[in-house]
Amino acid sequence: MAELAWPTSEHKFWWMECRIRPRGRARVVLVTVENHDGTEYVKPWEDNNCYPRSICESWKARFKPCESSPIFEPI
């Protein structure tokens, strides 16, 4: 799958790879896309923080779609 600069609504879950500090280690986080008042935000899974596009750009974030659901659902 190709990497994207910003996730779309095609998939529910996305993998975000970013560096919060310029010389820091790369982090990979499972995220979803949230829409608040017409603005899209990235929200890490099981976290209450939402990040706008400007912050993700400063982190040089790259996104890849998560093909299968990573959520464990009991039978």
C-alpha positions as CSV (number, residue, x, y, z in Angstrom):
1,M,0.0,0.0,0.0
2,A,1.2,3.5,-0.8
3,E,1.9,6.0,2.0
4,L,-0.3,9.1,2.2
5,A,0.3,12.5,3.6
6,W,-3.2,12.6,5.2
7,P,-5.6,9.7,5.9
8,T,-9.0,9.5,4.1
9,S,-12.3,8.0,5.1
10,E,-11.7,4.9,3.0
11,H,-10.4,2.9,6.0
12,K,-11.4,3.1,9.6
13,F,-7.9,2.6,11.0
14,W,-4.6,3.9,9.9
15,W,-1.0,3.4,10.9
16,M,0.8,6.8,11.5
17,E,4.6,6.9,11.5
18,C,6.1,10.1,12.8
19,R,9.0,11.7,14.7
20,I,7.8,14.0,17.4
21,R,11.2,15.5,17.8
22,P,13.5,16.0,14.8
23,R,16.2,13.7,16.1
24,G,13.9,11.4,18.0
25,R,13.0,7.8,17.2
26,A,10.2,7.0,14.8
27,R,6.9,6.0,16.4
28,V,4.1,4.0,14.9
29,V,0.6,4.7,16.2
30,L,-2.8,3.3,15.3
31,V,-5.1,6.2,14.6
32,T,-8.6,7.0,13.3
33,V,-9.9,10.1,11.5
34,E,-12.3,12.3,13.5
35,N,-14.3,15.2,12.0
36,H,-15.2,18.1,14.3
37,D,-17.1,21.0,12.9
38,G,-15.9,20.3,9.3
39,T,-12.2,19.9,10.3
40,E,-10.5,16.5,10.2
41,Y,-8.2,15.5,13.0
42,V,-6.2,12.4,13.7
43,K,-7.0,10.6,16.9
44,P,-4.7,7.9,18.3
45,W,-6.6,4.7,19.3
46,E,-7.6,4.6,22.9
47,D,-6.5,8.2,23.5
48,N,-8.6,11.4,23.9
49,N,-6.2,13.7,22.1
50,C,-6.9,14.8,18.5
51,Y,-4.2,16.3,16.3
52,P,-4.7,18.7,13.3
53,R,-3.0,18.4,10.0
54,S,-0.5,21.2,10.9
55,I,0.9,19.2,13.9
56,C,1.1,16.0,11.8
57,E,3.0,17.9,9.1
58,S,5.5,19.3,11.6
59,W,6.0,15.7,12.8
60,K,6.5,14.6,9.1
61,A,3.8,12.0,9.7
62,R,3.1,9.3,7.0
63,F,0.0,7.2,7.0
64,K,-0.7,3.7,5.8
65,P,-4.1,2.0,5.9
66,C,-4.7,-0.8,8.3
67,E,-6.1,-3.6,6.2
68,S,-7.7,-5.7,8.9
69,S,-9.4,-4.6,12.1
70,P,-6.9,-4.5,14.9
71,I,-9.7,-4.5,17.5
72,F,-10.3,-7.7,19.4
73,E,-14.0,-8.4,19.4
74,P,-15.2,-11.3,21.6
75,I,-17.4,-13.9,20.1
